[in-house]
Amino acid sequence: MSAQTARLELRIAPESKHLIERAAELSHLSVTAFVTEVVVARAREVVEGPTSRPAEPRPLGGWSFDLPEGWDDPIDDLADYR
């Protein structure tokens, strides 16, 4: 083992192991690279807190609006809307 690496062992259900192996394969990564990438990203989210998360996406074209209250209420009498 080189000075640049450390070992981490864990026990998981066989189904989880197969899922991770399949995901790694589909990502064209080794299981070690896949698990490291995912776990380190999640650890950074937890450690760095909400300030590290990207800003909320802006609405398409920069426009935003709220629908008026009651816009989706059921229509009881269609005669009023003819």
C-alpha positions in Angstrom: 0.0 0.0 0.0 1.5 3.4 -0.9 1.6 6.4 1.4 -1.0 8.1 -0.9 -3.8 5.6 -0.1 -5.7 4.2 2.9 -7.9 1.2 3.2 -11.6 1.3 4.1 -13.5 -1.9 4.6 -17.3 -2.3 4.9 -19.9 -5.0 5.0 -23.0 -4.7 2.9 -25.8 -6.9 1.7 -25.0 -9.0 -1.4 -27.8 -7.2 -3.3 -26.2 -3.9 -2.5 -22.8 -5.2 -3.6 -24.3 -6.4 -7.0 -26.0 -3.0 -7.5 -22.8 -1.1 -6.8 -20.9 -3.3 -9.1 -23.4 -2.8 -11.9 -23.5 0.9 -11.4 -19.7 1.0 -11.5 -19.7 -1.1 -14.7 -22.2 1.2 -16.4 -20.1 4.3 -15.3 -17.0 2.7 -16.8 -15.3 2.9 -13.4 -13.8 0.3 -11.1 -15.9 -0.4 -8.0 -13.3 1.4 -5.9 -13.4 4.5 -8.1 -17.2 4.5 -8.2 -17.6 4.1 -4.4 -14.9 6.6 -3.7 -16.5 9.2 -6.0 -20.0 8.8 -4.6 -19.0 8.6 -1.0 -16.6 11.5 -1.1 -19.2 13.7 -2.8 -21.8 12.9 -0.2 -19.3 13.4 2.7 -18.5 16.9 1.3 -22.2 17.8 1.3 -22.6 16.7 4.9 -19.4 18.3 6.2 -19.6 21.6 4.2 -23.3 22.0 4.9 -25.9 23.8 2.8 -23.6 26.6 1.7 -21.8 24.1 -0.6 -24.9 23.2 -2.6 -25.5 24.8 -5.9 -28.0 27.6 -6.1 -31.6 26.7 -7.0 -32.1 26.6 -10.7 -33.7 29.7 -12.2 -36.9 29.3 -14.2 -36.4 28.8 -17.9 -35.9 32.2 -19.5 -35.6 33.9 -16.1 -39.4 34.3 -15.8 -41.4 33.2 -12.8 -45.0 33.7 -11.8 -47.5 32.3 -9.3 -50.9 31.1 -10.3 -53.9 32.8 -8.6 -55.4 31.0 -5.6 -58.2 28.7 -6.6 -57.0 28.2 -10.2 -57.3 24.4 -9.9 -60.5 24.3 -7.9 -63.1 22.0 -9.5 -65.7 23.6 -11.7 -69.2 22.8 -10.4 -71.3 24.6 -13.0 -69.9 24.9 -16.5 -72.8 27.3 -17.5 -71.0 30.2 -15.9 -68.0 29.6 -18.2 -69.6 29.6 -21.6 
